[in-house]
Amino acid sequence: TGTMHNNITTLISRMAINVEPVETLQTMATNALWGSSSHANRRYAAIEALGSKGDVKLIPFLQSLRPWEGIDANPEHIQQKYLREYVENAVCAIRRRHWEQDVESGSTNKGGGK
């Protein structure tokens, strides 16, 4: 069915992104020009992967990511909200894994970390 095909395609795409080096993921995450939903999915997957494999040094990078360009700039636009959520979740994931390093650096909990 169409749904199964989409799920498999998404899974394969995510797996390919997850094995990329951090530098490549950063490039993907930085590309803020809205092109299509598949481009958005790649950017979101790169941000998520950075949260999974990054360290606390990546937190400022993630927090500096620009909102989408080429779509409604209103912060309440659904895609702008999704972007903020992905960034917050990535920062939280890094902080959970590297909490001792985060505390030693004197970092505050600005990124939505819990």
C-alpha positions as CSV (number, residue, x, y, z in Angstrom):
1,T,0.0,0.0,0.0
2,G,1.0,3.7,-0.3
3,T,1.4,4.1,3.5
4,M,3.7,1.1,3.8
5,H,5.8,2.4,0.9
6,N,6.0,5.9,2.5
7,N,7.0,4.4,5.9
8,I,9.8,2.3,4.3
9,T,11.1,5.2,2.3
10,T,11.1,7.4,5.4
11,L,12.9,4.7,7.4
12,I,15.6,4.3,4.7
13,S,16.1,8.0,4.4
14,R,16.4,8.4,8.2
15,M,18.9,5.5,8.3
16,A,21.0,7.2,5.6
17,I,21.0,10.5,7.4
18,N,21.9,8.9,10.8
19,V,25.2,7.6,9.5
20,E,26.4,11.0,8.2
21,P,29.2,12.7,10.0
22,V,28.4,15.6,12.3
23,E,29.8,18.2,9.8
24,T,27.4,16.9,7.1
25,L,24.5,16.9,9.5
26,Q,25.3,20.5,10.5
27,T,25.2,21.5,6.8
28,M,21.9,19.8,6.4
29,A,20.5,21.4,9.5
30,T,21.7,24.9,8.5
31,N,19.9,24.9,5.1
32,A,16.8,27.0,6.0
33,L,15.4,27.5,2.5
34,W,12.0,25.9,2.3
35,G,11.9,23.7,-0.8
36,S,9.4,20.9,0.0
37,S,8.2,18.6,2.7
38,S,10.9,16.1,1.8
39,H,13.6,18.8,2.3
40,A,12.0,19.6,5.7
41,N,12.1,16.0,6.7
42,R,15.8,15.8,5.9
43,R,16.5,19.0,7.9
44,Y,14.4,17.7,10.8
45,A,16.2,14.3,10.7
46,A,19.6,16.0,10.6
47,I,18.7,18.0,13.7
48,E,17.4,14.9,15.4
49,A,20.6,13.0,14.5
50,L,22.8,15.8,15.9
51,G,20.8,15.5,19.2
52,S,21.6,11.7,19.2
53,K,25.3,11.9,18.4
54,G,26.4,15.5,19.4
55,D,28.0,16.8,22.5
56,V,27.4,20.0,24.5
57,K,29.5,22.0,22.1
58,L,26.7,21.6,19.5
59,I,24.1,23.2,21.7
60,P,24.9,26.8,20.7
61,F,24.9,25.7,17.1
62,L,21.5,24.1,17.4
63,Q,20.1,27.1,19.2
64,S,21.4,29.4,16.5
65,L,19.6,27.6,13.6
66,R,17.6,30.1,11.6
67,P,13.8,29.7,11.0
68,W,12.6,28.5,7.7
69,E,12.9,30.9,4.8
70,G,10.4,31.0,1.9
71,I,7.4,30.2,4.0
72,D,5.4,32.2,6.4
73,A,7.9,33.8,8.9
74,N,5.2,33.9,11.6
75,P,6.7,32.0,14.6
76,E,3.3,30.4,15.0
77,H,3.4,28.8,11.5
78,I,3.3,25.0,12.0
79,Q,6.7,24.4,10.3
80,Q,8.4,27.1,12.3
81,K,6.9,25.5,15.4
82,Y,8.2,22.0,14.3
83,L,11.6,23.4,13.8
84,R,11.7,24.9,17.3
85,E,10.5,21.6,18.7
86,Y,13.2,19.5,16.9
87,V,15.9,21.9,18.1
88,E,14.6,21.8,21.7
89,N,14.4,18.0,21.6
90,A,17.9,17.7,20.2
91,V,19.3,20.0,22.9
92,C,17.5,18.0,25.6
93,A,18.9,14.7,24.2
94,I,22.4,16.1,24.3
95,R,21.9,17.4,27.8
96,R,20.5,14.0,29.0
97,R,23.6,12.2,27.7
98,H,26.2,14.7,28.7
99,W,24.7,16.2,31.9
100,E,27.9,16.1,33.8
101,Q,29.8,18.0,31.1
102,D,26.8,20.4,30.8
103,V,26.9,21.2,34.5
104,E,30.7,21.7,34.5
105,S,30.5,24.1,31.6
106,G,28.0,26.3,33.6
107,S,25.4,26.0,30.9
108,T,21.9,27.1,31.8
109,N,18.7,25.3,30.9
110,K,17.8,27.7,28.0
111,G,17.2,25.0,25.4
112,G,14.2,23.5,26.9
113,G,16.2,20.9,28.8
114,K,14.4,19.2,31.6
